[in-house]
Amino acid sequence: MKSIAHPPAVSAARAEGLLTSHEVARLLQVNPTSVNNWIREGRLPAFRTPGGHRRIRTSDLLVFMRSHQMPIPSALRPSLARRVMLVDDEPALLVSTRRILQRVAPGIEVETFDSAISALLSVTAFRPDLIIFDIFMPALDGLQACRRLKARPDTAGIQLVITSGALTDDLRREAFEIGVHACLSKPFGPEELIAAIGTELTPIED
């Protein structure tokens, strides 16, 4: 009996970061034979399911594409490492937070800034997916910076997290009214940081 492809199974595989050789061929606009040849030659890692079907991890495909300088299809962009800005006038906190992010997700791109003004000036060039702002900073505080970002159509979609050593219920309420995604009390550890931003980051598993 001829087998029938079931779309929900394909969707489930993609949700787990797995692709069939035919899906890879469609994404890269090549013949499925080429994909199978890459797998046989050991150039593209793959494994077989208990049913004997080949599956390719999205992270392995991205590594393969980068190594061959191939453009990344839009369908795979959510699997790319995300860009994060850290904005705080405490140098030690910038260093420790960067280390946490790079440890849990080595592919994440992280830029640090010691003022909200310098961060805002770099948003267009860096195009961050998420910004972590300290609230109390000179010249321009974190909440004011968040308001400016949410007021601009080109930056309104950036996920925002605020941090403070003096976080009150009123500050939390104000932040959420602006559209901030999460609030973190200082000092915070890796668990709190990951819990606040984990759902917004999809790092490459290099």
N, CA, C and O of each residue as an XYZ file, in Angstrom:
824
protein
N       0.849     -1.185      0.000
C       0.000      0.000      0.000
C       0.885      1.236      0.000
O       1.875      1.311      0.728
N       0.517      2.190     -0.816
C       1.324      3.406     -0.935
C       1.184      4.242      0.328
O       0.077      4.482      0.811
N       2.324      4.683      0.858
C       2.282      5.475      2.082
C       1.785      6.882      1.776
O       1.960      7.390      0.668
N       1.165      7.500      2.770
C       0.616      8.840      2.613
C       1.307      9.762      3.599
O       1.422      9.448      4.784
N       1.768     10.911      3.099
C       2.434     11.881      3.975
C       1.378     12.590      4.808
O       0.327     12.979      4.299
N       1.668     12.754      6.085
C       0.737     13.422      6.980
C       1.321     14.761      7.402
O       2.319     14.775      8.121
N       0.739     15.907      6.983
C       1.266     17.225      7.318
C       1.517     17.447      8.794
O       2.525     18.064      9.137
N       0.629     16.965      9.719
C       0.910     17.209     11.130
C       2.227     16.624     11.593
O       2.893     17.199     12.454
N       2.626     15.450     11.016
C       3.896     14.838     11.414
C       5.065     15.711     10.999
O       6.048     15.833     11.730
N       4.956     16.322      9.818
C       5.997     17.222      9.356
C       6.099     18.428     10.281
O       7.193     18.860     10.642
N       4.937     18.966     10.658
C       4.934     20.118     11.551
C       5.567     19.778     12.896
O       6.302     20.587     13.462
N       5.282     18.582     13.407
C       5.854     18.167     14.689
C       7.361     18.050     14.590
O       8.080     18.451     15.506
N       7.850     17.495     13.471
C       9.293     17.360     13.282
C       9.964     18.717     13.257
O      11.028     18.909     13.847
N       9.336     19.656     12.571
C       9.918     20.991     12.517
C       9.939     21.639     13.884
O      10.892     22.334     14.236
N       8.888     21.412     14.655
C       8.836     21.986     16.001
C       9.971     21.461     16.855
O      10.439     22.164     17.750
N      10.433     20.229     16.600
C      11.539     19.647     17.348
C      12.895     19.972     16.715
O      13.930     19.505     17.191
N      12.891     20.780     15.631
C      14.132     21.121     14.979
C      14.628     20.044     14.055
O      15.830     19.955     13.803
N      13.718     19.202     13.531
C      14.097     18.116     12.642
C      13.458     18.315     11.266
O      12.323     18.779     11.159
N      14.196     17.959     10.226
C      13.726     18.100      8.852
C      13.964     16.814      8.082
O      14.908     16.078      8.367
N      13.108     16.544      7.108
C      13.356     15.425      6.199
C      14.297     15.892      5.097
O      14.493     17.092      4.911
N      14.882     14.939      4.362
C      15.773     15.315      3.263
C      15.009     16.068      2.181
O      15.569     16.953      1.535
N      13.734     15.727      1.973
C      12.930     16.439      0.983
C      12.639     17.870      1.422
O      12.603     18.777      0.591
N      12.429     18.080      2.730
C      12.220     19.438      3.232
C      13.485     20.266      3.081
O      13.429     21.442      2.723
N      14.626     19.643      3.357
C      15.900     20.337      3.177
C      16.092     20.711      1.710
O      16.530     21.819      1.401
N      15.770     19.799      0.819
C      15.894     20.068     -0.619
C      15.025     21.251     -1.035
O      15.458     22.098     -1.816
N      13.799     21.308     -0.515
C      12.907     22.426     -0.854
C      13.432     23.741     -0.298
O      13.374     24.771     -0.970
N      13.945     23.708      0.932
C      14.476     24.927      1.546
C      15.669     25.479      0.779
O      15.804     26.690      0.599
N      16.538     24.564      0.326
C      17.762     24.985     -0.360
C      17.588     25.064     -1.877
O      18.498     25.472     -2.599
N      16.395     24.663     -2.348
C      16.089     24.697     -3.777
C      17.086     23.853     -4.570
O      17.658     24.297     -5.565
N      17.271     22.625     -4.094
C      18.145     21.671     -4.784
C      17.385     20.358     -4.949
O      16.300     20.185     -4.393
N      17.958     19.441     -5.712
C      17.353     18.131     -5.894
C      17.546     17.284     -4.635
O      18.622     17.318     -4.038
N      16.526     16.524     -4.217
C      16.687     15.665     -3.035
C      17.881     14.718     -3.143
O      18.461     14.332     -2.128
N      18.258     14.336     -4.390
C      19.416     13.466     -4.575
C      20.681     14.131     -4.050
O      21.546     13.468     -3.476
N      20.789     15.455     -4.249
C      21.967     16.184     -3.760
C      22.048     16.114     -2.236
O      23.121     15.912     -1.667
N      20.897     16.283     -1.587
C      20.871     16.223     -0.121
C      21.285     14.834      0.355
O      22.081     14.710      1.286
N      20.752     13.790     -0.275
C      21.111     12.423      0.117
C      22.593     12.142     -0.124
O      23.226     11.425      0.650
N      23.145     12.708     -1.200
C      24.581     12.549     -1.462
C      25.409     13.212     -0.363
O      26.396     12.641      0.100
N      25.006     14.427      0.059
C      25.722     15.117      1.130
C      25.700     14.277      2.405
O      26.693     14.196      3.128
N      24.557     13.657      2.665
C      24.434     12.819      3.863
C      25.341     11.592      3.747
O      26.057     11.256      4.691
N      25.309     10.924      2.589
C      26.135      9.719      2.391
C      27.621     10.037      2.498
O      28.400      9.238      3.017
N      28.008     11.216      2.000
C      29.422     11.617      2.027
C      29.858     12.123      3.399
O      31.034     12.416      3.615
N      28.900     12.224      4.328
C      29.247     12.682      5.666
C      29.376     14.184      5.784
O      29.853     14.686      6.802
N      28.958     14.913      4.755
C      29.068     16.367      4.794
C      27.916     17.009      5.548
O      28.069     18.086      6.123
N      26.756     16.347      5.547
C      25.582     16.837      6.266
C      25.137     15.753      7.247
O      24.651     14.704      6.824
N      25.295     15.991      8.550
C      24.911     14.967      9.537
C      23.415     14.660      9.475
O      22.596     15.556      9.269
N      23.078     13.411      9.652
C      21.678     12.980      9.678
C      21.592     11.692     10.480
O      22.607     11.047     10.743
N      20.387     11.323     10.864
C      20.187     10.053     11.553
C      18.896      9.434     11.031
O      18.103     10.091     10.357
N      18.702      8.170     11.350
C      17.490      7.476     10.912
C      16.558      7.244     12.098
O      17.003      6.921     13.199
N      15.273      7.413     11.858
C      14.264      7.131     12.873
C      14.099      5.621     12.988
O      14.599      4.890     12.133
N      13.411      5.129     14.022
C      13.161      3.680     14.121
C      12.463      3.123     12.882
O      12.581      1.935     12.582
N      11.736      3.983     12.162
C      11.069      3.535     10.945
C      11.958      3.579      9.716
O      11.523      3.229      8.618
N      13.215      4.010      9.896
C      14.151      4.019      8.779
C      14.170      5.310      7.980
O      14.794      5.359      6.919
N      13.499      6.368      8.460
C      13.461      7.626      7.721
C      14.597      8.547      8.160
O      14.922      8.628      9.344
N      15.197      9.240      7.188
C      16.281     10.168      7.507
C      15.723     11.452      8.103
O      14.682     11.946      7.672
N      16.428     11.989      9.100
C      16.082     13.273      9.697
C      17.358     14.085      9.870
O      18.404     13.561     10.251
N      17.244     15.379      9.579
C      18.380     16.302      9.710
C      18.025     17.343     10.758
O      16.960     17.958     10.692
N      18.906     17.541     11.716
C      18.676     18.584     12.717
C      18.858     19.955     12.081
O      19.768     20.169     11.279
N      17.971     20.886     12.454
C      18.063     22.243     11.919
C      19.416     22.870     12.237
O      19.998     23.554     11.396
N      19.919     22.638     13.457
C      21.205     23.216     13.842
C      22.331     22.696     12.950
O      23.229     23.456     12.589
N      22.294     21.387     12.584
C      23.319     20.833     11.691
C      23.207     21.421     10.290
O      24.217     21.684      9.637
N      21.982     21.625      9.836
C      21.781     22.225      8.516
C      22.323     23.646      8.473
O      22.941     24.049      7.488
N      22.094     24.407      9.542
C      22.595     25.783      9.589
C      24.119     25.822      9.587
O      24.721     26.672      8.931
N      24.740     24.906     10.316
C      26.208     24.830     10.315
C      26.708     24.489      8.914
O      27.678     25.082      8.443
N      26.055     23.542      8.246
C      26.418     23.155      6.880
C      26.291     24.346      5.936
O      27.171     24.581      5.107
N      25.202     25.095      6.058
C      24.982     26.240      5.173
C      25.997     27.348      5.413
O      26.488     27.968      4.469
N      26.309     27.594      6.692
C      27.308     28.626      6.983
C      28.667     28.237      6.425
O      29.383     29.078      5.881
N      29.025     26.963      6.557
C      30.343     26.520      6.092
C      30.472     26.610      4.578
O      31.579     26.711      4.049
N      29.332     26.572      3.876
C      29.353     26.668      2.415
C      28.877     28.036      1.926
O      28.602     28.228      0.742
N      28.786     28.988      2.873
C      28.401     30.361      2.553
C      27.094     30.420      1.758
O      26.970     31.175      0.793
N      26.140     29.619      2.178
C      24.835     29.596      1.536
C      23.899     30.551      2.263
O      23.952     30.628      3.490
N      23.044     31.282      1.550
C      22.082     32.182      2.216
C      21.079     31.395      3.037
O      20.665     30.303      2.647
N      20.688     31.954      4.179
C      19.749     31.284      5.072
C      18.313     31.600      4.638
O      17.937     32.772      4.605
N      17.505     30.594      4.308
C      16.106     30.839      3.925
C      15.325     31.465      5.071
O      15.642     31.242      6.240
N      14.309     32.246      4.738
C      13.518     32.915      5.773
C      12.875     31.913      6.732
O      12.691     32.223      7.909
N      12.532     30.721      6.248
C      11.891     29.719      7.102
C      12.810     29.240      8.221
O      12.335     28.742      9.241
N      14.133     29.388      8.038
C      15.081     28.941      9.061
C      15.558     30.069      9.955
O      16.263     29.819     10.932
N      15.194     31.294      9.646
C      15.703     32.418     10.428
C      15.333     32.365     11.905
O      16.139     32.783     12.736
N      14.135     31.863     12.275
C      13.858     31.755     13.711
C      14.822     30.838     14.453
O      14.923     30.919     15.678
N      15.534     29.967     13.738
C      16.477     29.057     14.385
C      17.869     29.660     14.524
O      18.755     29.055     15.128
N      18.061     30.853     13.963
C      19.359     31.493     14.050
C      19.593     32.052     15.450
O      18.652     32.304     16.202
N      20.865     32.237     15.778
C      21.178     32.864     17.054
C      20.550     34.244     17.093
O      20.480     34.925     16.069
N      20.095     34.662     18.259
C      19.424     35.933     18.399
C      20.399     37.009     18.843
O      21.461     36.713     19.391
N      20.024     38.273     18.598
C      20.841     39.422     18.984
C      20.285     40.032     20.267
O      19.088     40.293     20.379
N      21.163     40.252     21.220
C      20.750     40.789     22.516
C      21.619     41.990     22.867
O      22.837     41.966     22.691
N      20.967     43.050     23.370
C      21.669     44.214     23.897
C      21.576     44.200     25.418
O      20.499     43.974     25.972
N      22.685     44.437     26.090
C      22.711     44.608     27.538
C      23.050     46.061     27.827
O      24.068     46.570     27.359
N      22.189     46.736     28.604
C      22.378     48.167     28.865
C      22.373     48.401     30.363
O      21.344     48.235     31.018
N      23.525     48.790     30.911
C      23.649     48.984     32.352
C      24.883     49.836     32.612
O      25.884     49.714     31.906
N      24.817     50.698     33.624
C      25.989     51.521     33.937
C      26.899     50.859     34.958
O      27.829     51.490     35.463
N      26.637     49.576     35.272
C      27.518     48.793     36.149
C      28.348     47.840     35.291
O      27.824     46.830     34.822
N      29.625     48.135     35.076
C      30.468     47.287     34.219
C      30.504     45.823     34.654
O      30.486     44.926     33.810
N      30.553     45.575     35.958
C      30.633     44.195     36.449
C      29.380     43.406     36.068
O      29.468     42.226     35.727
N      28.225     44.049     36.126
C      26.988     43.352     35.773
C      26.935     43.055     34.282
O      26.456     41.996     33.876
N      27.422     43.978     33.468
C      27.471     43.723     32.024
C      28.325     42.494     31.726
O      27.953     41.650     30.911
N      29.461     42.403     32.387
C      30.367     41.279     32.156
C      29.728     39.970     32.600
O      29.770     38.982     31.867
N      29.132     39.951     33.801
C      28.559     38.705     34.324
C      27.351     38.266     33.500
O      27.181     37.072     33.256
N      26.517     39.195     33.071
C      25.334     38.838     32.282
C      25.733     38.318     30.913
O      25.143     37.363     30.408
N      26.738     38.950     30.310
C      27.230     38.467     29.015
C      27.747     37.033     29.146
O      27.490     36.195     28.281
N      28.466     36.757     30.214
C      29.015     35.412     30.416
C      27.904     34.376     30.560
O      27.999     33.274     30.021
N      26.849     34.741     31.293
C      25.729     33.811     31.451
C      25.121     33.482     30.094
O      24.907     32.313     29.773
N      24.844     34.506     29.301
C      24.228     34.296     27.990
C      25.114     33.465     27.080
O      24.634     32.555     26.405
N      26.389     33.768     27.059
C      27.292     33.043     26.169
C      27.512     31.604     26.625
O      27.839     30.735     25.817
N      27.331     31.356     27.926
C      27.476     29.995     28.437
C      26.266     29.137     28.076
O      26.420     27.984     27.674
N      25.070     29.694     28.217
C      23.871     28.898     27.953
C      23.521     28.840     26.474
O      22.810     27.931     26.044
N      24.011     29.800     25.685
C      23.699     29.833     24.245
C      24.870     30.471     23.508
O      24.849     31.672     23.239
N      25.892     29.680     23.177
C      27.108     30.223     22.574
C      26.887     30.993     21.279
O      27.699     31.852     20.936
N      25.807     30.710     20.550
C      25.591     31.395     19.277
C      24.973     32.771     19.396
O      24.908     33.498     18.404
N      24.516     33.155     20.583
C      23.853     34.449     20.752
C      24.851     35.586     20.572
O      25.965     35.542     21.093
N      24.430     36.605     19.826
C      25.248     37.800     19.666
C      24.875     38.786     20.759
O      23.703     39.131     20.910
N      25.856     39.244     21.520
C      25.601     40.141     22.635
C      26.421     41.418     22.478
O      27.633     41.367     22.264
N      25.747     42.562     22.586
C      26.420     43.863     22.597
C      26.113     44.528     23.928
O      24.981     44.459     24.406
N      27.108     45.175     24.537
C      26.912     45.828     25.826
C      27.060     47.343     25.690
O      27.852     47.838     24.888
N      26.271     48.072     26.502
C      26.285     49.534     26.486
C      26.160     50.037     27.921
O      25.432     49.464     28.731
N      26.888     51.125     28.225
C      26.835     51.661     29.587
C      25.861     52.818     29.716
O      25.790     53.448     30.772
N      25.101     53.114     28.651
C      24.076     54.145     28.733
C      22.948     53.826     27.766
O      23.164     53.215     26.719
N      21.738     54.250     28.131
C      20.574     54.007     27.278
C      20.680     54.792     25.980
O      20.228     54.331     24.932
N      21.271     55.969     26.048
C      21.396     56.798     24.846
C      22.266     56.109     23.803
O      21.900     56.048     22.630
N      23.414     55.592     24.224
C      24.297     54.914     23.265
C      23.638     53.659     22.709
O      23.853     53.303     21.550
N      22.838     52.989     23.529
C      22.132     51.802     23.045
C      21.115     52.180     21.972
O      21.042     51.535     20.927
N      20.330     53.225     22.230
C      19.316     53.643     21.265
C      19.945     54.070     19.944
O      19.374     53.849     18.877
N      21.113     54.676     20.020
C      21.795     55.099     18.801
C      22.279     53.912     17.970
O      22.528     54.052     16.773
N      22.414     52.752     18.597
C      22.930     51.567     17.909
C      21.844     50.568     17.511
O      22.136     49.561     16.866
N      20.607     50.837     17.887
C      19.527     49.877     17.638
C      19.337     49.610     16.152
O      19.208     48.456     15.743
N      19.320     50.657     15.346
C      19.071     50.479     13.909
C      20.159     49.636     13.256
O      19.867     48.796     12.405
N      21.407     49.856     13.648
C      22.516     49.114     13.038
C      22.577     47.676     13.540
O      22.799     46.757     12.752
N      22.382     47.468     14.850
C      22.521     46.126     15.430
C      21.262     45.286     15.258
O      21.345     44.063     15.140
N      20.107     45.922     15.242
C      18.818     45.251     15.070
C      18.628     44.122     16.096
O      18.516     42.956     15.718
N      18.592     44.461     17.376
C      18.459     43.429     18.411
C      17.072     42.810     18.431
O      16.088     43.440     18.043
N      17.011     41.570     18.888
C      15.731     40.907     19.121
C      15.245     41.179     20.540
O      14.046     41.151     20.817
N      16.194     41.440     21.431
C      15.852     41.643     22.833
C      16.855     42.601     23.465
O      18.052     42.538     23.184
N      16.351     43.491     24.324
C      17.220     44.434     25.037
C      16.929     44.324     26.531
O      15.771     44.327     26.949
N      17.991     44.226     27.328
C      17.870     44.199     28.778
C      18.370     45.544     29.311
O      19.559     45.852     29.219
N      17.461     46.336     29.866
C      17.767     47.676     30.365
C      17.787     47.709     31.878
O      16.895     47.164     32.528
N      18.812     48.354     32.449
C      18.735     48.752     33.848
C      17.794     49.957     33.904
O      17.779     50.774     32.983
N      17.015     50.071     34.973
C      16.086     51.208     35.049
C      16.817     52.505     35.346
O      16.680     53.486     34.614
N      17.599     52.509     36.429
C      18.170     53.767     36.890
C      19.557     53.995     36.294
O      20.549     53.412     36.731
N      19.592     54.865     35.282
C      20.842     55.241     34.631
C      20.829     56.741     34.389
O      19.759     57.328     34.227
N      22.000     57.373     34.362
C      22.046     58.816     34.136
C      21.619     59.190     32.719
O      21.679     58.379     31.796
N      21.182     60.453     32.574
C      20.785     61.035     31.285
C      19.438     60.501     30.797
O      18.510     61.275     30.567
N      19.331     59.180     30.638
C      18.078     58.579     30.172
C      17.906     57.243     30.886
O      18.773     56.374     30.793
N      16.790     57.072     31.600
C      16.632     55.808     32.333
C      16.041     54.731     31.435
O      15.593     55.000     30.320
N      16.051     53.499     31.951
C      15.621     52.359     31.146
C      14.169     52.419     30.714
O      13.847     52.043     29.587
N      13.282     52.887     31.591
C      11.875     52.964     31.234
C      11.624     54.010     30.149
O      10.805     53.795     29.255
N      12.325     55.138     30.226
C      12.201     56.152     29.174
C      12.672     55.588     27.836
O      12.065     55.842     26.796
N      13.756     54.826     27.875
C      14.267     54.212     26.643
C      13.249     53.222     26.078
O      13.040     53.161     24.867
N      12.622     52.452     26.959
C      11.604     51.489     26.510
C      10.430     52.206     25.848
O       9.912     51.743     24.832
N      10.010     53.330     26.419
C       8.915     54.101     25.823
C       9.266     54.545     24.409
O       8.445     54.452     23.496
N      10.479     55.021     24.239
C      10.899     55.491     22.919
C      10.888     54.354     21.903
O      10.466     54.538     20.761
N      11.353     53.180     22.324
C      11.395     52.041     21.411
C       9.987     51.581     21.041
O       9.722     51.272     19.879
N       9.088     51.533     22.014
C       7.716     51.084     21.749
C       6.942     52.094     20.908
O       5.950     51.737     20.271
N       7.383     53.346     20.899
C       6.691     54.387     20.127
C       7.088     54.382     18.651
O       6.424     55.008     17.825
N       8.157     53.684     18.327
C       8.626     53.638     16.931
C       8.174     52.349     16.262
O       8.396     51.266     16.801
N       7.545     52.447     15.100
C       7.081     51.232     14.412
C       8.197     50.242     14.110
O       7.980     49.031     14.145
N       9.400     50.754     13.812
C      10.492     49.848     13.440
C      11.149     49.162     14.630
O      11.911     48.213     14.444
N      10.870     49.625     15.859
C      11.479     49.005     17.038
C      10.434     48.516     18.046
O      10.793     47.956     19.082
N       9.159     48.721     17.755
C       8.104     48.350     18.707
C       8.066     46.857     18.980
O       7.599     46.439     20.040
N       8.548     46.043     18.044
C       8.500     44.599     18.214
C       9.654     44.010     18.997
O       9.662     42.807     19.260
N      10.636     44.826     19.379
C      11.772     44.316     20.155
C      11.305     43.915     21.551
O      10.597     44.672     22.214
N      11.704     42.722     21.994
C      11.371     42.279     23.348
C      12.241     43.038     24.345
O      13.444     43.200     24.142
N      11.609     43.502     25.430
C      12.309     44.325     26.410
C      12.228     43.704     27.802
O      11.181     43.211     28.222
N      13.360     43.740     28.505
C      13.438     43.290     29.893
C      14.079     44.411     30.694
O      15.057     45.006     30.242
N      13.549     44.714     31.877
C      14.169     45.721     32.724
C      14.702     45.073     33.998
O      14.173     44.067     34.471
N      15.755     45.669     34.539
C      16.354     45.181     35.784
C      16.545     46.346     36.741
O      16.696     47.492     36.317
N      16.536     46.049     38.020
C      16.784     47.092     39.014
C      17.032     46.468     40.368
O      16.496     45.408     40.691
N      17.861     47.147     41.161
C      18.078     46.722     42.536
C      17.029     47.293     43.467
O      17.005     46.962     44.653
N      16.152     48.153     42.940
C      15.095     48.772     43.743
C      13.767     48.668     43.005
O      13.055     49.656     42.828
N      13.449     47.450     42.578
C      12.240     47.217     41.791
C      11.016     47.192     42.714
O      10.946     46.391     43.647
N      10.059     48.074     42.442
C       8.838     48.153     43.238
C       7.642     47.704     42.401
O       7.746     47.529     41.187
N       6.506     47.523     43.076
C       5.290     47.147     42.360
C       4.890     48.243     41.376
O       4.411     47.944     40.281
N       5.081     49.510     41.753
C       4.732     50.617     40.864
C       5.606     50.608     39.610
O       5.125     50.857     38.505
N       6.898     50.316     39.797
C       7.796     50.257     38.636
C       7.428     49.087     37.724
O       7.451     49.211     36.500
N       7.093     47.967     38.328
C       6.676     46.816     37.522
C       5.424     47.148     36.715
O       5.337     46.843     35.526
N       4.453     47.783     37.386
C       3.204     48.133     36.716
C       3.465     49.099     35.554
O       2.917     48.941     34.463
N       4.307     50.094     35.810
C       4.641     51.053     34.755
C       5.328     50.363     33.585
O       5.040     50.656     32.424
N       6.244     49.441     33.899
C       6.973     48.725     32.845
C       6.031     47.899     31.977
O       6.126     47.924     30.750
N       5.129     47.173     32.611
C       4.210     46.328     31.850
C       3.233     47.168     31.028
O       2.821     46.756     29.944
N       2.862     48.346     31.539
C       1.993     49.240     30.767
C       2.693     49.732     29.505
O       2.057     49.936     28.471
N       4.008     49.921     29.598
C       4.788     50.343     28.431
C       4.860     49.227     27.397
O       4.892     49.485     26.194
N       4.885     47.990     27.871
C       5.018     46.856     26.964
C       6.258     46.026     27.210
O       6.659     45.226     26.364
N       6.879     46.221     28.395
C       8.060     45.433     28.766
C       7.647     43.976     28.974
O       6.576     43.687     29.507
N       8.523     43.065     28.540
C       8.215     41.642     28.594
C       8.407     41.049     29.986
O       7.613     40.213     30.417
N       9.461     41.478     30.698
C       9.754     40.899     32.015
C      10.546     41.882     32.852
O      11.219     42.767     32.323
N      10.459     41.717     34.188
C      11.199     42.556     35.128
C      12.060     41.651     36.005
O      11.598     40.612     36.478
N      13.317     42.054     36.220
C      14.244     41.261     37.027
C      14.798     42.107     38.168
O      15.269     43.223     37.950
N      14.738     41.565     39.390
C      15.330     42.251     40.531
C      16.808     41.895     40.627
O      17.182     40.731     40.484
N      17.644     42.894     40.869
C      19.067     42.652     41.100
C      19.284     42.341     42.581
O      18.571     42.876     43.431
N      20.246     41.493     42.900
C      21.042     40.697     41.946
C      20.234     39.495     41.471
O      19.427     38.940     42.216
N      20.461     39.106     40.236
C      19.764     37.935     39.703
C      20.796     36.906     39.253
O      21.910     37.250     38.855
N      20.403     35.649     39.324
C      21.281     34.561     38.920
C      20.926     34.042     37.545
O      19.988     34.535     36.919
N      21.662     33.052     37.064
C      21.403     32.479     35.743
C      19.981     31.983     35.572
O      19.383     32.152     34.509
N      19.425     31.359     36.638
C      18.073     30.793     36.519
C      17.043     31.878     36.270
O      16.169     31.732     35.416
N      17.148     32.979     37.027
C      16.189     34.074     36.845
C      16.328     34.713     35.471
O      15.329     35.041     34.831
N      17.562     34.889     35.021
C      17.782     35.497     33.706
C      17.229     34.630     32.598
O      16.550     35.123     31.697
N      17.516     33.348     32.658
C      17.045     32.431     31.611
C      15.524     32.338     31.632
O      14.894     32.268     30.576
N      14.925     32.338     32.833
C      13.467     32.269     32.927
C      12.828     33.495     32.301
O      11.762     33.397     31.694
N      13.478     34.666     32.444
C      12.911     35.898     31.914
C      13.018     35.986     30.405
O      12.114     36.505     29.750
N      14.102     35.489     29.846
C      14.323     35.681     28.408
C      14.294     34.398     27.603
O      14.316     34.442     26.373
N      14.245     33.237     28.281
C      14.384     31.975     27.568
C      13.412     31.776     26.439
O      13.794     31.243     25.397
N      12.143     32.189     26.602
C      11.153     31.966     25.554
C      11.365     32.877     24.364
O      10.762     32.671     23.311
N      12.218     33.887     24.519
C      12.433     34.827     23.416
C      13.703     34.526     22.624
O      13.995     35.201     21.637
N      14.458     33.513     23.056
C      15.724     33.222     22.405
C      15.722     31.834     21.807
O      15.265     30.874     22.428
N      16.236     31.740     20.600
C      16.335     30.442     19.937
C      17.763     30.284     19.421
O      18.011     30.485     18.232
N      18.710     29.924     20.298
C      20.107     29.868     19.890
C      20.416     28.660     19.020
O      19.726     27.642     19.092
N      21.444     28.773     18.206
C      21.960     27.630     17.452
C      22.713     26.733     18.414
O      23.469     27.214     19.257
N      22.508     25.429     18.291
C      23.231     24.461     19.127
C      24.494     24.054     18.400
O      24.531     23.009     17.751
N      25.530     24.871     18.501
C      26.791     24.578     17.794
C      27.476     23.395     18.430
O      28.550     22.990     17.984
